[in-house]
Amino acid sequence: MCLPGTIEAVRESGATVSRRGLLAGTGAAALAALLPGDALAQAPKPKPGRNRGRVVDLTHEFTTDFPVYTPPQATRRTIAQLPGDGYYAQEWTFGEHTSTHMDAPGHFVQGGRFVTQLKPAELVVPIVVVDITAKARRDPDAQVTPDDLRKWERKHGRIPDRALVAMNSGWAAKLGTPAFTGRDPGNVFHFPGFSEDAVEALLEGRRASAIGVDTLSLDHGPAPVFVAHSKWLGADNYGIECLNNLDKLPAVGATAVVGVIPWQEGSGGPARVLATY
């Protein structure tokens, strides 16, 4: 979710925030959507080959017209030119939650950690890719569900500890078209995200440290409340939004580096996210 210049507070664990009013709400009931813990194959290691050591940039170019969840758009102006000044420089104005960016716990939780309080080891993590492109083609409001996670684990093994669990819905390819936001005449967004059940399953059954999406929000577009944000960030985890090139990664076996700037009291911020395998 992109709420430039703000730090939202969720005052009670599990509370949700209204999509329109951004008000604190009551906590959703915990769901018993645990993932299977038995009879899981060992996670396969990357096979050696010519692509071994490849680095993939999971970051979109930061531009002034990159869609944001709420205004304002980023702006820039030239403040120095090589002819005359001897150097070139720009001044940018933008919200923390613009383009490919991190949501730190403090983005939704009163007293939650800011980006400066995240440990370096939390920013270098295994990344797994959950592909929901097929159902996202059928339904722009598709969500990652516990069943998607179960199917992934049956094929690839248990989700690694500390992993960044990334949703590939194919939405990165829609950037530059109205379909990326899917905003309808009623001002409702339409794009995929994580379901509450999937977040609950990851929190209760796995030790992932982050979730990521190739869309504007951890919650899918038409969500009436930010339940995925509230629950995931409320558990002292972070999220990454507007990821790119997830289709270029293996489902398991890559390592991500989340290069977020340690802004003073930052609720998140634009990040250069790289993955290697």
Rosetta silent file (secondary structure, phi, psi, omega in degrees, C-alpha in Angstrom):
SEQUENCE: MCLPGTIEAVRESGATVSRRGLLAGTGAAALAALLPGDALAQAPKPKPGRNRGRVVDLTHEFTTDFPVYTPPQATRRTIAQLPGDGYYAQEWTFGEHTSTHMDAPGHFVQGGRFVTQLKPAELVVPIVVVDITAKARRDPDAQVTPDDLRKWERKHGRIPDRALVAMNSGWAAKLGTPAFTGRDPGNVFHFPGFSEDAVEALLEGRRASAIGVDTLSLDHGPAPVFVAHSKWLGADNYGIECLNNLDKLPAVGATAVVGVIPWQEGSGGPARVLATY
SCORE:     score description
SCORE:     0.000 S_00000001
   1 L     0.000  143.672 -178.488    0.000    0.000    0.000 S_00000001
   2 L  -116.303  110.798  178.324    1.311    3.479   -0.755 S_00000001
   3 L  -127.675   79.135 -170.034    0.426    6.199    1.731 S_00000001
   4 L   -55.395  132.225  171.243    3.074    8.829    1.101 S_00000001
   5 L    78.291   13.151 -177.093    4.341   10.732    4.127 S_00000001
   6 L  -126.782  155.463  171.317    2.355    8.885    6.755 S_00000001
   7 L  -126.108  105.837 -177.020    2.953    6.364    9.513 S_00000001
   8 L   -79.961  151.426 -179.954   -0.254    4.486   10.275 S_00000001
   9 L  -120.054  133.374  170.606   -0.849    3.044   13.715 S_00000001
  10 E  -114.935  112.844 -165.320   -2.651   -0.088   14.625 S_00000001
  11 L   -81.487  -18.242  178.829   -3.040    0.115   18.358 S_00000001
  12 L  -127.695  143.883  179.989   -3.909   -3.482   19.144 S_00000001
  13 L   -56.399  128.209  179.630   -2.333   -6.628   17.852 S_00000001
  14 L    85.927   -0.466  179.620   -4.329   -7.917   14.912 S_00000001
  15 L   -69.887  154.421  178.925   -6.289   -4.688   14.444 S_00000001
  16 L  -113.993  161.604 -178.408   -7.162   -3.685   10.907 S_00000001
  17 E  -117.536  132.869 -178.489   -7.167   -0.328    9.182 S_00000001
  18 E   -63.198  136.514 -179.762  -10.023    0.888    7.037 S_00000001
  19 L   -64.854  -32.863 -175.697   -9.158    1.128    3.383 S_00000001
  20 L  -100.949  -40.266 -177.013  -10.979    4.405    3.022 S_00000001
  21 L   -95.926  -13.333 -178.059  -10.924    5.993    6.454 S_00000001
  22 L    52.617   44.967  179.804   -7.609    4.534    7.682 S_00000001
  23 L  -103.573  150.455  176.088   -9.172    4.058   11.097 S_00000001
  24 E   -67.055  139.363 -179.468   -8.153    1.491   13.687 S_00000001
  25 L  -127.498 -177.454  178.895  -10.539   -1.445   13.718 S_00000001
  26 L   -77.708  151.807 -179.269  -11.133   -4.609   15.666 S_00000001
  27 L   -71.459  140.910  176.104   -8.770   -7.521   15.238 S_00000001
  28 L   -75.483  148.267 -179.772   -9.850  -10.310   12.933 S_00000001
  29 L   -65.811  141.022  178.354  -10.262  -13.720   14.539 S_00000001
  30 L   -65.347  140.693 -177.236   -7.272  -15.984   14.189 S_00000001
  31 L  -106.242  146.287  179.430   -7.776  -18.669   11.579 S_00000001
  32 L   -92.215   55.966 -176.249   -6.765  -22.295   11.875 S_00000001
  33 L  -103.132   53.536 -178.032   -5.311  -22.358    8.378 S_00000001
  34 L   -71.130  146.773  176.685   -2.082  -24.098    9.225 S_00000001
  35 L   -82.608  154.629  179.269    0.038  -25.508    6.443 S_00000001
  36 L   -64.805  137.800 -177.432    0.890  -29.215    6.465 S_00000001
  37 L  -110.348   -2.898 -177.381    4.057  -29.917    8.412 S_00000001
  38 L  -115.520  162.152  175.834    4.582  -33.592    7.594 S_00000001
  39 L    56.509   35.130  178.685    5.627  -35.546    4.540 S_00000001
  40 L   -97.532  137.595  178.567    7.257  -32.497    2.944 S_00000001
  41 L   -70.068  155.198  174.979   10.129  -32.990    0.551 S_00000001
  42 L   -67.297  139.398  179.342   13.473  -31.410    1.269 S_00000001
  43 L   -62.438  126.799 -177.384   13.828  -28.038   -0.440 S_00000001
  44 L   -71.126  147.358  175.600   15.929  -28.594   -3.570 S_00000001
  45 L   -88.122  150.975  178.205   19.227  -26.814   -3.990 S_00000001
  46 L   -58.680  138.813  179.027   19.866  -24.804   -7.158 S_00000001
  47 L   -80.769  138.211  177.735   21.423  -26.955   -9.847 S_00000001
  48 L   -63.790  147.411  179.725   24.838  -25.863  -11.085 S_00000001
  49 L   175.540 -171.686 -173.335   24.848  -24.460  -14.579 S_00000001
  50 L   -69.144  -20.682  179.033   25.605  -21.480  -16.713 S_00000001
  51 L   -88.987   -2.796 -179.762   23.140  -19.278  -14.817 S_00000001
  52 L   -58.828  130.031 -177.322   24.747  -20.030  -11.443 S_00000001
  53 L    88.507    7.538  179.921   25.706  -16.713   -9.834 S_00000001
  54 L   -70.140  143.216  176.231   23.173  -14.777  -11.869 S_00000001
  55 E  -114.003  128.167 -179.660   21.866  -11.524  -10.363 S_00000001
  56 E  -115.319  130.114  177.494   18.290  -10.446  -11.097 S_00000001
  57 E   -86.275  118.401 -179.123   17.056   -6.919  -10.419 S_00000001
  58 L   -97.627   20.009 -172.277   13.613   -7.095   -8.812 S_00000001
  59 L  -112.193  136.533  171.313   13.222   -3.314   -8.855 S_00000001
  60 L   -80.527  152.948  171.879   11.187   -1.060  -11.132 S_00000001
  61 L   -62.735  136.041  179.345   12.682    2.180  -12.387 S_00000001
  62 L   -84.533  112.409 -177.054   11.698    5.018  -10.042 S_00000001
  63 L  -128.188  162.465 -179.307    9.810    7.547  -12.160 S_00000001
  64 L   -70.239  -21.385 -179.082    7.557   10.517  -11.504 S_00000001
  65 L  -102.006   12.280  177.442    4.596    8.773  -13.119 S_00000001
  66 L   -64.616  129.594 -177.275    4.904    5.490  -11.207 S_00000001
  67 L   -60.585  141.061  175.112    1.417    4.749   -9.820 S_00000001
  68 L  -121.943  157.715 -178.354    0.946    5.258   -6.085 S_00000001
  69 L   -65.517  -42.662  173.868   -1.816    4.005   -3.843 S_00000001
  70 L  -135.626  151.975  178.775   -2.699    7.544   -2.790 S_00000001
  71 L   -63.041  164.137    8.164   -1.379   10.932   -4.028 S_00000001
  72 L   -92.095  161.672  171.571    0.875   12.780   -4.333 S_00000001
  73 L   -71.548  158.057  173.740    2.940   11.555   -7.232 S_00000001
  74 L   -66.913  149.170  175.223    6.700   11.901   -7.055 S_00000001
  75 E  -131.676  158.240  176.948    8.175   15.086   -8.516 S_00000001
  76 E  -148.345  154.695  174.489   11.679   16.073   -9.535 S_00000001
  77 E  -148.926  151.494  179.033   13.556   19.124  -10.699 S_00000001
  78 E   -81.059  129.152  179.990   17.083   19.836  -11.841 S_00000001
  79 E  -112.585   -8.669  175.404   19.073   21.849   -9.315 S_00000001
  80 E  -155.804  140.550  179.856   22.460   21.824  -11.056 S_00000001
  81 L  -117.291  145.305  177.041   23.624   21.447  -14.658 S_00000001
  82 H   -57.422  -48.870  173.500   26.997   20.315  -15.929 S_00000001
  83 H   -69.958  120.246  177.758   27.253   23.379  -18.182 S_00000001
  84 H   101.421  -54.786 -178.117   27.670   26.284  -15.805 S_00000001
  85 H   -90.271  -22.293 -179.456   27.555   24.483  -12.443 S_00000001
  86 L    87.227   -3.799  176.548   30.168   21.870  -13.213 S_00000001
  87 L  -156.603  163.186  179.774   28.006   18.993  -12.006 S_00000001
  88 L  -115.169  136.054  178.426   24.509   17.573  -12.489 S_00000001
  89 E  -155.259  154.350  178.381   22.009   16.982   -9.662 S_00000001
  90 E  -123.186  159.690  169.187   18.277   16.636   -9.062 S_00000001
  91 E  -117.136  128.020  179.463   15.886   17.273   -6.207 S_00000001
  92 E  -113.638  145.479  171.726   13.143   14.685   -5.690 S_00000001
  93 E  -128.576  124.792 -178.015    9.988   14.875   -3.606 S_00000001
  94 L  -161.995  160.764  173.776    8.078   11.667   -2.931 S_00000001
  95 L   -79.898  158.349 -178.403    6.367    9.617   -0.259 S_00000001
  96 L   -60.340  -30.040 -172.676    8.172    6.754    1.420 S_00000001
  97 L  -103.667   63.922 -177.825    5.836    4.212   -0.179 S_00000001
  98 L  -125.429  139.946  178.801    6.553    4.898   -3.849 S_00000001
  99 L    60.436 -155.206  176.446    7.697    2.491   -6.586 S_00000001
 100 L   -65.203  120.187 -171.590    9.412   -0.734   -5.432 S_00000001
 101 E  -154.046  164.570  177.508    9.488   -0.221   -1.682 S_00000001
 102 E   -99.086  145.816  164.728    9.472   -1.703    1.798 S_00000001
 103 E  -107.721  111.297  176.298    6.743   -1.522    4.436 S_00000001
 104 L   -82.118  162.203  179.399    8.426   -1.639    7.854 S_00000001
 105 H   -53.280  -36.458 -178.515    6.455   -2.720   10.953 S_00000001
 106 H   -67.615   -7.011  176.913    6.159    0.931   12.030 S_00000001
 107 H   -69.073  -27.636 -177.210    4.110    1.649    8.913 S_00000001
 108 L  -128.982   -7.138 -172.468    1.074    0.070   10.579 S_00000001
 109 E  -123.731  122.963  174.755    1.959   -0.530   14.220 S_00000001
 110 L   -61.117  121.546 -177.721    2.278    2.041   16.982 S_00000001
 111 L    85.233   -0.427  178.298    5.729    1.426   18.429 S_00000001
 112 L   -69.177  158.977 -176.974    6.655   -0.893   15.566 S_00000001
 113 L   -67.529  143.574  173.141   10.199   -0.919   14.254 S_00000001
 114 L   -92.907  173.841 -177.452   11.314    1.603   11.666 S_00000001
 115 H   -60.145  -32.726  179.972   13.723    0.801    8.833 S_00000001
 116 H   -66.576  -18.946 -177.052   16.676    1.967   10.953 S_00000001
 117 H   -97.078   -4.502  175.097   15.841   -0.725   13.500 S_00000001
 118 L   -75.765  136.410 -178.501   15.847   -3.634   11.058 S_00000001
 119 L   -78.979  145.471  179.705   18.971   -5.743   11.364 S_00000001
 120 H   -52.568  -36.963 -179.024   21.196   -6.158    8.295 S_00000001
 121 H   -64.534  -22.673  178.598   20.697   -9.938    8.444 S_00000001
 122 H   -75.434  -14.076 -175.808   16.951   -9.394    7.970 S_00000001
 123 H  -101.645   -0.278  174.607   17.645   -7.753    4.607 S_00000001
 124 E  -124.605  100.964 -167.302   19.608  -10.659    3.098 S_00000001
 125 E  -140.324  156.802  171.089   17.174  -13.569    2.988 S_00000001
 126 E   -62.977  144.976  176.122   16.105  -16.605    0.953 S_00000001
 127 E  -122.363  131.134  174.741   13.381  -15.707   -1.546 S_00000001
 128 E  -118.346  146.095 -175.527   10.709  -18.126   -2.740 S_00000001
 129 E  -115.117  119.641  176.720    8.283  -17.336   -5.539 S_00000001
 130 E   -99.888  112.223 -173.279    4.653  -18.424   -5.365 S_00000001
 131 E   -90.056  114.379  175.132    3.250  -18.260   -8.891 S_00000001
 132 L  -119.041   25.298 -175.010   -0.454  -17.372   -9.130 S_00000001
 133 H   -59.945  -36.755 -177.099   -0.319  -15.975  -12.661 S_00000001
 134 H   -63.078  -48.635 -178.863   -2.857  -18.467  -14.026 S_00000001
 135 H   -75.864  -25.001  175.886   -5.625  -17.568  -11.612 S_00000001
 136 H   -69.012  -29.629  175.553   -4.698  -13.862  -11.725 S_00000001
 137 H   -66.364  -34.296  179.867   -5.339  -13.934  -15.477 S_00000001
 138 H   -79.773  -31.577 -173.590   -8.825  -15.207  -14.751 S_00000001
 139 L  -143.713  108.697 -179.248   -9.488  -12.916  -11.801 S_00000001
 140 L   -64.740  -15.544  178.516   -7.658   -9.613  -11.195 S_00000001
 141 L   -96.954   19.329 -178.290   -8.765   -9.768   -7.547 S_00000001
 142 L   -61.392  154.411  178.869   -7.053  -13.130   -6.985 S_00000001
 143 E  -132.527  151.146  168.191   -5.279  -13.768   -3.698 S_00000001
 144 E   -70.162  129.637 -177.352   -2.520  -16.013   -2.426 S_00000001
 145 L  -120.493  166.850  174.112   -4.283  -18.620   -0.290 S_00000001
 146 H   -56.501  -32.927  178.988   -3.126  -21.397    2.076 S_00000001
 147 H   -64.627  -37.974  175.831   -3.848  -23.829   -0.744 S_00000001
 148 H   -61.340  -40.461  179.775   -1.336  -22.020   -2.968 S_00000001
 149 H   -68.834  -38.793  177.502    1.248  -22.361   -0.208 S_00000001
 150 H   -63.609  -44.115  178.849    0.450  -26.054    0.277 S_00000001
 151 H   -61.694  -41.330  179.088    0.807  -26.702   -3.471 S_00000001
 152 H   -60.695  -45.484 -176.465    4.129  -24.852   -3.486 S_00000001
 153 H   -70.743  -32.960  176.363    5.446  -26.928   -0.589 S_00000001
 154 H   -62.391  -31.705 -177.859    4.311  -30.222   -2.053 S_00000001
 155 H   -89.415  -36.771 -170.047    6.425  -29.445   -5.093 S_00000001
 156 H  -116.319   -7.229 -176.852    9.403  -27.589   -3.603 S_00000001
 157 L    97.883  175.669 -176.356    9.599  -28.519    0.073 S_00000001
 158 L   -62.159  140.770  176.634    9.017  -26.527    3.231 S_00000001
 159 L   -60.412  126.653 -176.079    9.300  -22.736    2.960 S_00000001
 160 L   -62.712  150.190  173.619   12.766  -21.876    4.319 S_00000001
 161 L   -60.219  145.048  176.291   13.143  -20.054    7.617 S_00000001
 162 L    69.629   10.086 -173.275   13.581  -16.265    7.287 S_00000001
 163 L   -70.929  153.341  163.658   12.363  -16.385    3.684 S_00000001
 164 E   -92.326  113.196 -179.384   10.842  -13.582    1.661 S_00000001
 165 E   -93.643  108.530 -171.795    7.696  -15.205    0.266 S_00000001
 166 E  -106.872  131.477  176.035    6.988  -13.383   -2.997 S_00000001
 167 E   -87.613  122.088  170.783    3.756  -13.492   -4.991 S_00000001
 168 E  -104.396  106.035  178.984    4.210  -13.552   -8.762 S_00000001
 169 L  -105.219   -2.401 -175.661    0.857  -12.614  -10.293 S_00000001
 170 L    83.749    6.288 -173.438    2.259  -11.332  -13.593 S_00000001
 171 H   -73.792  -23.373 -179.102    1.280   -7.784  -12.629 S_00000001
 172 H   -58.572  -33.122 -179.248    4.725   -6.253  -13.180 S_00000001
 173 H   -69.776  -15.503 -178.569    4.182   -6.580  -16.937 S_00000001
 174 H   -87.993   -6.844  179.720    1.081   -4.384  -16.661 S_00000001
 175 L   -56.656  134.945 -176.756    3.005   -1.331  -15.417 S_00000001
 176 L    95.789   -2.614  176.531    2.316    1.598  -17.732 S_00000001
 177 L  -123.232  158.973  177.779   -1.250    0.452  -18.435 S_00000001
 178 H   -59.900  -23.457 -177.765   -4.506    1.110  -16.531 S_00000001
 179 H   -66.909  -19.328 -178.580   -4.615   -2.587  -15.617 S_00000001
 180 H   -63.594  -43.624  175.567   -1.731   -2.143  -13.167 S_00000001
 181 L   -89.803  -30.980 -178.505   -3.964   -0.319  -10.688 S_00000001
 182 L    63.948   20.335 -176.427   -7.217   -1.687  -12.118 S_00000001
 183 L   -62.736  126.341 -177.761   -9.005    1.351  -10.729 S_00000001
 184 L   -98.281  176.353 -178.814  -12.689    1.214  -11.688 S_00000001
 185 L   -58.145  -22.428  177.710  -15.259    4.069  -11.991 S_00000001
 186 L   -88.285    9.761  178.423  -16.047    3.607   -8.295 S_00000001
 187 L    67.579   27.173  176.875  -12.392    4.323   -7.421 S_00000001
 188 L  -101.510  133.444  177.737  -11.790    0.720   -6.332 S_00000001
 189 L   -79.751  154.679  175.359   -8.490   -0.945   -7.211 S_00000001
 190 L  -138.466  104.435  175.352   -8.313   -4.416   -8.757 S_00000001
 191 L  -162.159  159.545 -176.809   -5.057   -6.360   -8.437 S_00000001
 192 L   -74.179  165.120  177.239   -3.884   -9.488   -6.583 S_00000001
 193 E  -168.547 -168.288  179.051   -2.457   -9.730   -3.070 S_00000001
 194 E   -89.773  135.929  174.962   -2.160  -11.946    0.019 S_00000001
 195 L   -79.257  159.295  175.234   -5.295  -13.250    1.698 S_00000001
 196 H   -59.195  -41.339 -179.121   -5.768  -13.036    5.442 S_00000001
 197 H   -60.952  -41.028 -179.963   -5.787  -16.845    5.574 S_00000001
 198 H   -66.134  -41.390  177.622   -2.401  -17.064    3.827 S_00000001
 199 H   -62.161  -45.222  178.573   -0.882  -14.512    6.206 S_00000001
 200 H   -59.889  -41.853 -179.710   -2.269  -16.432    9.179 S_00000001
 201 H   -63.198  -42.360  178.432   -0.850  -19.679    7.785 S_00000001
 202 H   -66.961  -38.237 -179.505    2.606  -18.173    7.359 S_00000001
 203 H   -70.049  -38.419 -174.087    2.528  -16.654   10.838 S_00000001
 204 H   -90.023  -25.485 -173.043    1.327  -19.787   12.570 S_00000001
 205 H  -118.569   -5.709 -177.298    3.066  -22.460   10.567 S_00000001
 206 L  -139.032  172.306 -178.482    6.254  -20.966    9.137 S_00000001
 207 L  -119.410   37.487  176.828    9.157  -18.686   10.040 S_00000001
 208 L   -64.854  150.944 -179.668    9.165  -16.382    7.021 S_00000001
 209 L  -105.955  -16.256 -176.736   10.476  -12.888    7.677 S_00000001
 210 E  -154.187  154.696  168.095    8.863  -11.015    4.790 S_00000001
 211 E  -123.633  152.529 -178.851    6.193  -11.200    2.128 S_00000001
 212 E  -140.867  155.145 -179.018    6.352   -9.476   -1.220 S_00000001
 213 E  -138.102  158.085  175.305    4.049   -8.681   -4.129 S_00000001
 214 L   -98.832   20.063 -179.252    4.361   -7.445   -7.711 S_00000001
 215 L  -122.222 -175.465 -176.220    1.366   -5.135   -7.143 S_00000001
 216 L   -74.932  -14.873 -171.716    0.674   -1.907   -5.253 S_00000001
 217 L  -151.743  146.282  172.871   -0.360   -3.547   -1.979 S_00000001
 218 L   -60.877  -37.828  173.882    0.125   -6.621    0.201 S_00000001
 219 L   -81.923  145.703  178.741   -3.688   -6.676    0.388 S_00000001
 220 L   -68.450  159.934 -169.935   -5.481   -7.255   -2.889 S_00000001
 221 L   -48.236  -50.850 -174.632   -6.982   -4.203   -4.591 S_00000001
 222 L   -84.388    8.551 -177.596  -10.634   -4.323   -3.460 S_00000001
 223 L   -56.589  127.998 -179.742   -9.829   -5.219    0.181 S_00000001
 224 L   -74.027  -23.693  176.673  -12.113   -3.128    2.459 S_00000001
 225 E  -137.766  158.050 -176.407   -9.528   -3.201    5.268 S_00000001
 226 L   -88.936   62.244 -173.395   -5.762   -3.676    5.318 S_00000001
 227 H   -70.136  -39.090  179.025   -5.836   -7.002    7.103 S_00000001
 228 H   -64.024  -45.003  175.746   -2.736   -8.509    5.439 S_00000001
 229 H   -57.060  -52.778 -172.944   -0.741   -5.379    6.280 S_00000001
 230 H   -61.102  -44.726 -177.042   -2.004   -5.240    9.848 S_00000001
 231 H   -73.434  -43.887 -176.531   -1.397   -8.880   10.661 S_00000001
 232 H   -70.552  -50.405  179.120    1.937   -9.285    8.901 S_00000001
 233 H   -68.456  -31.978  178.177    3.531   -6.011   10.009 S_00000001
 234 H   -65.134  -18.686  176.912    1.904   -6.420   13.417 S_00000001
 235 L   -92.475   15.851  177.535    3.969   -9.590   13.872 S_00000001
 236 L    68.679   31.329  174.088    7.169   -7.489   13.489 S_00000001
 237 L  -107.430  172.369  176.700    7.749   -8.570    9.890 S_00000001
 238 E  -123.139  164.957  179.134    8.180   -6.413    6.794 S_00000001
 239 E  -126.870  157.603  175.662    6.677   -6.368    3.323 S_00000001
 240 E  -126.924  130.595 -179.148    7.894   -5.456   -0.164 S_00000001
 241 E  -119.610  154.583  178.859    5.543   -4.024   -2.798 S_00000001
 242 L    63.150   44.541  174.730    5.872   -3.449   -6.553 S_00000001
 243 L   -72.629  157.639 -177.774    8.483   -6.134   -7.152 S_00000001
 244 L  -129.773  156.824  170.437    9.648   -6.757  -10.711 S_00000001
 245 L    62.247   25.344  178.026   11.068   -9.696  -12.690 S_00000001
 246 H   -64.236  -24.710  178.631    9.860  -12.416  -10.322 S_00000001
 247 H   -70.130  -10.540  179.499    9.290  -14.608  -13.362 S_00000001
 248 H   -92.949   -0.502  179.894   13.064  -14.645  -13.878 S_00000001
 249 L  -102.438  153.507  170.064   13.715  -16.362  -10.536 S_00000001
 250 L   -71.415  160.410  179.695   13.502  -20.046   -9.648 S_00000001
 251 L   -62.479  -30.003 -179.973   10.701  -20.967   -7.261 S_00000001
 252 L  -150.335  153.605  175.650   13.310  -21.700   -4.571 S_00000001
 253 L   111.092   -6.628  178.801   17.061  -21.390   -4.197 S_00000001
 254 E   -97.676  160.155  176.206   17.644  -17.657   -4.674 S_00000001
 255 E  -120.089  132.688  179.792   18.785  -15.100   -2.105 S_00000001
 256 E  -104.765  144.714  173.501   17.366  -11.563   -2.004 S_00000001
 257 E  -118.934  119.005 -176.468   19.108   -8.405   -0.858 S_00000001
 258 E  -101.314  100.770 -174.728   16.702   -5.622    0.171 S_00000001
 259 E   -90.597   69.189  178.547   18.575   -2.333   -0.199 S_00000001
 260 E   -87.320  141.594  177.802   16.306    0.036    1.700 S_00000001
 261 L   -74.017  134.807  178.489   17.709    3.395    2.822 S_00000001
 262 L   -77.995   72.871  178.889   17.800    3.740    6.634 S_00000001
 263 L   -61.865  145.447  173.435   15.601    6.839    6.745 S_00000001
 264 L   -61.987  122.669 -178.326   15.282    8.539   10.119 S_00000001
 265 L    51.808   36.655 -177.220   12.041    7.146   11.636 S_00000001
 266 L   -74.669  128.440  176.274   11.233    5.643    8.247 S_00000001
 267 L   -81.653    0.056 -178.078    8.006    3.678    7.978 S_00000001
 268 E   157.871 -158.693  176.043    9.468    2.095    4.871 S_00000001
 269 E   160.538  158.602  175.171   11.005    3.418    1.718 S_00000001
 270 E   -53.015  142.639 -175.511   12.016    2.825   -1.895 S_00000001
 271 E  -139.022  142.773  168.235   14.376   -0.123   -2.158 S_00000001
 272 E   -91.383  109.355 -176.734   16.729   -1.634   -4.696 S_00000001
 273 E  -106.062  120.977 -179.780   15.901   -5.329   -4.390 S_00000001
 274 E  -119.853  151.071  176.600   18.330   -7.783   -5.983 S_00000001
 275 E  -133.588  142.261  178.830   18.284  -11.567   -6.066 S_00000001
 276 E  -130.624  147.585  176.774   21.081  -13.989   -6.853 S_00000001
 277 L  -155.287    0.000    0.000   21.130  -17.720   -7.487 S_00000001
